[in-house]
Amino acid sequence: MEKQAVLATYNPATGDKIAEYRPHTPDQLNSIFEQSRREYLGWRKTGLSEREQFLRLLREKLLQQKESLAELIRGEMGKTMT
């Protein structure tokens, strides 16, 4: 049985490991791409008001997580908080 590779992200300033990830297999990638294509076909038929509502909800979700997202981005870029 072949051992699956593990990818890791590191804080370039400290060298600390942030997380480990297992890469997708080709079959998983094909499935993800196919699902994305299907979602796009539905999205392009979505009316402007529904898109606006969705994007406003997305904005709220991102704002709720802004501190944790900022911390993740800072770590991946090796930056400090000022």
CORDA-V572853 format. One record per helix or strand. SS is the DSSP state (alpha for helix, beta for strand). FROM is the first residue (numbers start at 1). LEN is the number of residues. If there is no record, write none. Layout:
ss->SS from->FROM len->LEN
ss->SS from->FROM len->LEN
This chain:
ss->beta from->6 len->5
ss->beta from->17 len->6
ss->alpha from->26 len->18
ss->alpha from->48 len->17
ss->alpha from->66 len->12
